[in-house]
């Protein structure tokens, strides 16, 4: 969920973003590279849920991206599904060297939509581009799937850091853009309502004027 204060321009925004995808596609290393510029070639699979908070500045406002790294193993999915709720952004990751992880994208999308808002800003990420010799999923296939599902798309490498920051920033910028438009629309609607009130005729209730229909002391409306 995104939080922001209209009263204080400097107040922080907090965006909850989730990482999704099969086990061992590199979700944890993508987060480690983005948040701490670290990479662990022999990292173990995530157990349950972990998260990191990363700060970005946009339009002079500080954005806090709270990024949740969810386990990809089947046995943990019932536990982690609750953590999708409240998410406004998602990075759905597959491994370009393992086609089965690409084939799982639809299942992960269904789970995301089942446990969160349908309007979650989502980017499809083909990770491990450094392993070009072992590629099983082409860039064109990734782009086509993303276009069909209405997702952003990018290929990354957590090992050499290619496009990692850009991928996270794409999601955060789009969330902030949507939020800014909503705030602007809300402000414009309030202005319109106030303008309508100032242009309208006021109806005054008078108790001291004689009634046109009887003398029982009922109030009569006059404009």
C-alpha positions as a Markdown table, in Angstrom:
| # | Residue | x | y | z |
|---|---|---|---|---|
| 1 | Unk | 0.0 | 0.0 | 0.0 |
| 2 | Unk | 1.2 | 3.5 | -0.7 |
| 3 | Unk | 1.2 | 6.1 | 1.9 |
| 4 | Unk | 1.6 | 9.8 | 1.4 |
| 5 | Unk | 0.6 | 13.1 | 3.1 |
| 6 | Unk | -1.1 | 15.8 | 1.2 |
| 7 | Unk | -0.6 | 18.2 | 4.1 |
| 8 | Unk | 3.2 | 17.9 | 4.2 |
| 9 | Unk | 5.0 | 17.9 | 0.8 |
| 10 | Unk | 8.1 | 16.5 | 2.4 |
| 11 | Unk | 6.4 | 13.5 | 4.0 |
| 12 | Unk | 7.7 | 10.1 | 2.8 |
| 13 | Unk | 5.9 | 7.7 | 0.6 |
| 14 | Unk | 6.1 | 3.9 | 1.4 |
| 15 | Unk | 5.6 | 1.5 | -1.5 |
| 16 | Unk | 5.3 | -2.2 | -0.9 |
| 17 | Unk | 6.9 | -4.2 | -3.7 |
| 18 | Unk | 7.1 | -8.0 | -4.0 |
| 19 | Unk | 9.5 | -10.2 | -5.8 |
| 20 | Unk | 7.9 | -13.3 | -7.4 |
| 21 | Unk | 9.1 | -16.3 | -9.4 |
| 22 | Unk | 10.2 | -19.9 | -9.2 |
| 23 | Unk | 13.0 | -20.9 | -6.8 |
| 24 | Unk | 16.6 | -20.1 | -7.8 |
| 25 | Unk | 15.7 | -17.6 | -10.6 |
| 26 | Unk | 17.8 | -15.0 | -8.7 |
| 27 | Unk | 15.3 | -12.9 | -6.8 |
| 28 | Unk | 17.4 | -12.6 | -3.7 |
| 29 | Unk | 20.5 | -11.6 | -5.6 |
| 30 | Unk | 18.5 | -9.0 | -7.6 |
| 31 | Unk | 17.5 | -7.5 | -4.3 |
| 32 | Unk | 21.0 | -7.8 | -2.8 |
| 33 | Unk | 22.5 | -6.1 | -5.9 |
| 34 | Unk | 19.9 | -3.3 | -5.8 |
| 35 | Unk | 19.8 | -2.6 | -2.1 |
| 36 | Unk | 23.5 | -3.3 | -1.1 |
| 37 | Unk | 25.3 | -3.8 | -4.4 |
| 38 | Unk | 26.2 | -7.3 | -3.4 |
| 39 | Unk | 26.1 | -10.7 | -5.2 |
| 40 | Unk | 26.3 | -14.1 | -3.7 |
| 41 | Unk | 27.0 | -16.8 | -6.3 |
| 42 | Unk | 26.3 | -19.7 | -3.9 |
| 43 | Unk | 23.3 | -18.1 | -2.1 |
| 44 | Unk | 20.7 | -20.5 | -0.6 |
| 45 | Unk | 17.0 | -20.4 | -1.4 |
| 46 | Unk | 14.9 | -18.0 | 0.6 |
| 47 | Unk | 12.9 | -19.5 | 3.5 |
| 48 | Unk | 9.6 | -17.7 | 4.0 |
| 49 | Unk | 9.8 | -14.0 | 3.5 |
| 50 | Unk | 12.5 | -11.4 | 3.8 |
| 51 | Unk | 12.5 | -7.7 | 2.9 |
| 52 | Unk | 14.7 | -4.7 | 2.4 |
| 53 | Unk | 13.9 | -1.0 | 2.4 |
| 54 | Unk | 15.5 | 1.2 | -0.2 |
| 55 | Unk | 15.2 | 5.0 | -0.5 |
| 56 | Unk | 14.8 | 6.9 | -3.7 |
| 57 | Unk | 14.1 | 10.6 | -4.3 |
| 58 | Unk | 11.6 | 11.8 | -6.9 |
| 59 | Unk | 10.4 | 15.4 | -7.4 |
| 60 | Unk | 12.1 | 16.3 | -4.1 |
| 61 | Unk | 10.2 | 13.7 | -2.2 |
| 62 | Unk | 11.7 | 10.7 | -0.5 |
| 63 | Unk | 10.3 | 7.3 | -1.6 |
| 64 | Unk | 10.8 | 4.3 | 0.5 |
| 65 | Unk | 10.5 | 1.1 | -1.4 |
| 66 | Unk | 9.9 | -1.8 | 0.9 |
| 67 | Unk | 10.8 | -4.8 | -1.2 |
| 68 | Unk | 9.7 | -8.3 | -0.1 |
| 69 | Unk | 11.6 | -11.3 | -1.3 |
| 70 | Unk | 9.2 | -14.3 | -1.3 |
| 71 | Unk | 10.2 | -18.0 | -1.4 |
| 72 | Unk | 9.6 | -19.7 | -4.7 |
| 73 | Unk | 9.3 | -23.2 | -3.3 |
| 74 | Unk | 5.8 | -24.7 | -3.5 |
| 75 | Unk | 5.7 | -25.6 | 0.2 |
| 76 | Unk | 6.1 | -22.0 | 1.3 |
| 77 | Unk | 3.5 | -20.4 | -1.1 |
| 78 | Unk | 0.6 | -20.8 | 1.3 |
| 79 | Unk | 2.6 | -18.8 | 3.9 |
| 80 | Unk | 3.9 | -16.1 | 1.6 |
| 81 | Unk | 0.6 | -15.4 | -0.2 |
| 82 | Unk | -0.6 | -13.2 | 2.7 |
| 83 | Unk | 2.4 | -10.9 | 2.0 |
| 84 | Unk | 1.1 | -10.0 | -1.4 |
| 85 | Unk | -1.8 | -8.0 | 0.1 |
| 86 | Unk | -1.1 | -4.3 | 0.1 |
| 87 | Unk | 1.6 | -4.6 | -2.6 |
| 88 | Unk | 1.5 | -1.8 | -5.2 |
| 89 | Unk | 4.4 | -3.2 | -7.3 |
| 90 | Unk | 5.8 | -6.5 | -8.3 |
| 91 | Unk | 8.9 | -7.9 | -10.1 |
| 92 | Unk | 8.1 | -11.2 | -11.6 |
| 93 | Unk | 11.4 | -13.0 | -12.3 |
| 94 | Unk | 12.3 | -16.0 | -14.5 |
| 95 | Unk | 15.6 | -17.5 | -15.4 |
| 96 | Unk | 16.5 | -17.1 | -19.1 |
| 97 | Unk | 18.4 | -20.4 | -18.9 |
| 98 | Unk | 15.5 | -22.4 | -17.6 |
| 99 | Unk | 12.4 | -22.5 | -19.7 |
| 100 | Unk | 10.3 | -24.1 | -17.0 |
| 101 | Unk | 10.6 | -20.9 | -14.9 |
| 102 | Unk | 9.3 | -18.9 | -17.9 |
| 103 | Unk | 6.4 | -21.3 | -18.3 |
| 104 | Unk | 5.5 | -20.6 | -14.6 |
| 105 | Unk | 5.0 | -16.9 | -15.2 |
| 106 | Unk | 1.2 | -17.3 | -15.8 |
| 107 | Unk | 0.8 | -19.2 | -12.5 |
| 108 | Unk | 2.6 | -16.5 | -10.6 |
| 109 | Unk | 0.5 | -13.8 | -12.2 |
| 110 | Unk | -2.7 | -15.6 | -11.2 |
| 111 | Unk | -1.5 | -15.9 | -7.6 |
| 112 | Unk | -0.5 | -12.2 | -7.5 |
| 113 | Unk | -3.9 | -11.1 | -8.8 |
| 114 | Unk | -5.7 | -13.5 | -6.4 |
| 115 | Unk | -4.0 | -11.9 | -3.3 |
| 116 | Unk | -3.5 | -8.3 | -4.3 |
| 117 | Unk | -5.0 | -5.4 | -6.2 |
| 118 | Unk | -5.4 | -6.1 | -9.9 |
| 119 | Unk | -3.7 | -2.7 | -10.6 |
| 120 | Unk | -0.3 | -3.7 | -9.1 |
| 121 | Unk | 2.5 | -2.3 | -11.3 |
| 122 | Unk | 4.3 | -5.3 | -12.6 |
| 123 | Unk | 7.5 | -5.8 | -14.5 |
| 124 | Unk | 8.5 | -9.1 | -16.1 |
| 125 | Unk | 12.2 | -9.8 | -15.6 |
| 126 | Unk | 14.4 | -12.3 | -17.5 |
| 127 | Unk | 17.3 | -12.7 | -15.2 |
| 128 | Unk | 20.9 | -14.2 | -15.7 |
| 129 | Unk | 21.7 | -12.5 | -19.0 |
| 130 | Unk | 25.3 | -13.1 | -18.2 |
| 131 | Unk | 24.7 | -16.8 | -19.0 |
| 132 | Unk | 24.2 | -16.1 | -22.7 |
| 133 | Unk | 25.6 | -19.5 | -23.8 |
| 134 | Unk | 22.9 | -21.3 | -21.8 |
| 135 | Unk | 19.9 | -19.2 | -22.9 |
| 136 | Unk | 16.6 | -21.1 | -23.4 |
| 137 | Unk | 14.2 | -18.2 | -23.5 |
| 138 | Unk | 14.7 | -15.5 | -26.2 |
| 139 | Unk | 14.3 | -11.8 | -25.5 |
| 140 | Unk | 11.5 | -11.7 | -28.1 |
| 141 | Unk | 9.6 | -14.3 | -26.2 |
| 142 | Unk | 9.9 | -12.4 | -23.0 |
| 143 | Unk | 8.7 | -9.1 | -24.7 |
| 144 | Unk | 5.8 | -10.9 | -26.3 |
| 145 | Unk | 4.5 | -12.4 | -23.1 |
| 146 | Unk | 4.9 | -9.0 | -21.3 |
| 147 | Unk | 3.0 | -7.2 | -24.0 |
| 148 | Unk | 0.2 | -9.8 | -23.9 |
| 149 | Unk | -0.1 | -9.5 | -20.1 |
| 150 | Unk | 0.2 | -5.7 | -20.0 |
| 151 | Unk | 3.5 | -5.8 | -18.1 |
| 152 | Unk | 6.8 | -3.8 | -18.3 |
| 153 | Unk | 9.7 | -6.0 | -19.5 |
| 154 | Unk | 13.5 | -6.0 | -18.9 |
| 155 | Unk | 16.3 | -8.5 | -18.9 |
| 156 | Unk | 18.8 | -8.3 | -16.1 |
| 157 | Unk | 21.9 | -9.8 | -14.6 |
| 158 | Unk | 22.3 | -9.8 | -10.8 |
| 159 | Unk | 25.9 | -11.0 | -11.3 |
| 160 | Unk | 27.1 | -8.1 | -13.5 |
| 161 | Unk | 24.4 | -5.7 | -12.3 |
| 162 | Unk | 23.0 | -5.1 | -15.8 |
| 163 | Unk | 19.6 | -3.3 | -15.7 |
| 164 | Unk | 19.0 | -4.2 | -12.0 |
| 165 | Unk | 18.6 | -0.6 | -10.7 |
| 166 | Unk | 16.7 | 0.3 | -13.8 |
| 167 | Unk | 14.2 | -2.5 | -13.3 |
| 168 | Unk | 13.4 | -1.5 | -9.7 |
| 169 | Unk | 13.3 | 2.2 | -10.6 |
| 170 | Unk | 10.9 | 1.5 | -13.5 |
| 171 | Unk | 8.4 | 0.0 | -11.0 |
| 172 | Unk | 8.8 | 2.7 | -8.4 |
| 173 | Unk | 8.6 | 5.6 | -10.9 |
| 174 | Unk | 5.4 | 4.2 | -12.4 |
| 175 | Unk | 3.8 | 3.7 | -8.9 |
| 176 | Unk | 4.7 | 7.3 | -8.1 |
| 177 | Unk | 3.4 | 8.6 | -11.4 |
| 178 | Unk | 0.0 | 6.9 | -10.8 |
| 179 | Unk | -0.1 | 8.2 | -7.2 |
| 180 | Unk | 0.7 | 11.7 | -8.4 |
| 181 | Unk | -2.0 | 11.6 | -11.0 |
| 182 | Unk | -4.6 | 10.5 | -8.4 |
| 183 | Unk | -3.6 | 13.2 | -6.0 |
| 184 | Unk | -3.8 | 15.8 | -8.8 |
| 185 | Unk | -7.2 | 14.5 | -9.9 |
| 186 | Unk | -8.5 | 14.6 | -6.3 |
| 187 | Unk | -7.3 | 18.2 | -5.9 |
| 188 | Unk | -8.9 | 19.2 | -9.2 |
| 189 | Unk | -12.2 | 17.5 | -8.1 |
| 190 | Unk | -12.2 | 19.5 | -4.9 |
| 191 | Unk | -11.6 | 22.7 | -6.8 |
| 192 | Unk | -14.4 | 21.9 | -9.1 |
| 193 | Unk | -16.8 | 21.2 | -6.2 |
| 194 | Unk | -15.9 | 24.4 | -4.5 |
| 195 | Unk | -16.4 | 26.3 | -7.7 |
| 196 | Unk | -19.8 | 24.8 | -8.2 |
| 197 | Unk | -20.8 | 25.8 | -4.6 |
| 198 | Unk | -19.7 | 29.4 | -5.1 |
| 199 | Unk | -21.6 | 29.7 | -8.3 |
| 200 | Unk | -24.8 | 28.1 | -7.0 |
| 201 | Unk | -27.8 | 29.9 | -5.4 |
| 202 | Unk | -28.1 | 29.6 | -1.6 |
| 203 | Unk | -31.4 | 28.5 | -0.2 |
| 204 | Unk | -32.3 | 30.4 | 3.0 |
| 205 | Unk | -34.8 | 29.1 | 5.6 |
| 206 | Unk | -36.8 | 32.0 | 7.2 |
| 207 | Unk | -39.0 | 31.6 | 10.2 |
| 208 | Unk | -40.1 | 35.3 | 10.5 |
| 209 | Unk | -41.7 | 35.6 | 7.1 |
| 210 | Unk | -45.4 | 34.8 | 6.7 |
| 211 | Unk | -46.3 | 31.6 | 4.9 |
| 212 | Unk | -47.9 | 31.9 | 1.5 |
| 213 | Unk | -50.2 | 29.0 | 2.2 |
| 214 | Unk | -51.2 | 29.3 | 5.9 |
| 215 | Unk | -50.5 | 31.1 | 9.1 |
| 216 | Unk | -49.5 | 28.1 | 11.2 |
| 217 | Unk | -45.9 | 29.3 | 11.5 |
| 218 | Unk | -44.4 | 26.8 | 9.2 |
| 219 | Unk | -41.0 | 27.8 | 7.6 |
| 220 | Unk | -41.0 | 28.7 | 4.0 |
| 221 | Unk | -38.1 | 28.5 | 1.6 |
| 222 | Unk | -37.0 | 31.6 | -0.3 |
| 223 | Unk | -34.0 | 32.0 | -2.6 |
